[in-house]
Amino acid sequence: MYDYGYYGSYYADSAALVGVGMGVILVTLFIALAIAILQIVAMWKIFTKAGEEGWKAIIPVYNMITLFKISGLSPLFVLVYLAGIIPFVGSLAILGITIYLNYSLAKSFGKDTGFVVGLTLLGPIFYLILGFGKDQYVGSHYQSNSTPNVNQ
């Protein structure tokens, strides 16, 4: 007599495994969507604090251009993100420009270097802190350092 139950349990186990995999994918997508929405809300608040229109946070590339402007950097730095197609060197370029952007953004709101580390490692949380915190936009530190003081 042949035991057909063995094959049935094999396919049942693989179906359960596919179901678990789909569940993991759906939970991951839900978490990613929640983080993206929080990031948009945080950038909206940061933009309005800096005197920009909040709707600019919704448009994917334009929000980065606006963020570079708020930070006092040239919007052309956005083109560095195109270097991501170059293996290894592109990743280093993106990491470098992101850290530089975070440094400039933190200084534009009067924050110190520790906040730059937070922006780099835990971006969505620190963007929310920057957007909903008490800190005011003080302007680009590059512009304030380069302007000569005529009263001296």
QUIJO-V117042 format. One record per backbone hydrogen bond with DSSP energy under -1.0 kcal/mol. NH is the residue of the N-H (numbers start at 0). CO is the residue of the C=O. Records with the same first field share a line. If there is no record, write none. Layout:
NH: CO + CO
This chain:
7: 3
8: 4
9: 5
10: 6
11: 7
12: 8
13: 9
14: 10
15: 11
16: 12
17: 13
18: 14
19: 15
20: 16
21: 17
22: 18
23: 19
24: 20
25: 21
26: 22
27: 23
28: 24
29: 25
30: 26
31: 27
32: 28
33: 29
34: 30
35: 31
36: 32
37: 33
38: 34
39: 35
40: 36
41: 37
42: 38
43: 39
44: 40
45: 41
46: 42
47: 43
48: 44
49: 45
51: 46
55: 52
56: 53
57: 54
62: 58
64: 60
65: 61
66: 62
67: 63
68: 64
69: 65
70: 66
71: 68
72: 67
76: 73
77: 74
78: 75
79: 76
80: 77
81: 78
82: 79
83: 80
84: 81
85: 82
88: 86
89: 85
91: 87
92: 88
93: 89
94: 90
95: 91
96: 92
97: 93
98: 94
99: 95
100: 96
101: 97
102: 98
103: 99
104: 100
105: 101
106: 102
107: 103
109: 106
110: 105
116: 112
117: 113
118: 114
119: 115
120: 116
121: 117
125: 121
126: 122
127: 123
128: 124
129: 125
130: 126
131: 127
132: 128
137: 107
143: 139
144: 140
145: 141
